[in-house]
């Protein structure tokens, strides 16, 4: 497409203009995002191709201070890497809708992967304490990366084994049997299926 025609297309289509702007912004910030990815122990095991695939499958999301990034109880499949700003993490406390802040985190925080991997609703609220920028990665793209990287799988499942997930609270939001299947395309890495009633 000639440059002048493409410029005209961008001018006429705000959504296309925003999409192209996000792609350009993401490309311009690859080094900053790579630095953050390498700070996260779980993501350090990714090779160059997988790191690039993760960044390319993502999109930059901006939230203003006070806005919620994810909500306790919601079903969604995105995984987030906090690029800029600070978020607060809140968990429910009792039945009266109260919650308590359990952590405040800055750039480099990876979150959303536990709900995705266990096919559970979100177990916490994550809110922007300051204006934030996040790399939002589609769940399917994250799971594809995970399937190609057994060391990353091990680290994530070790991390999940140490988490306290209030299954009774989850049960109140969603019922049925959940099946978690861990698999790999790599030879010599077996398949494990964990089933539990929630």
Secondary structure, DSSP 8 states (H G I E B T S, - for coil): --HHHHHHHHHH-HHHHHHHHHHHHHHHTHHHHHHHHHHSTTGGG--HHHHHHHHHHEEEEEE-TT-EEE-TT-----EEEEEES-EEEEEEETTTTEEEEEEEE-TT-EESHHHHHHT----SEEEESS-EEEEEE-HHHHHHHHHT-HHHHHHHHHHHHT----HHHHHHH--SEEEEEE--SSTT---EEEEEE-
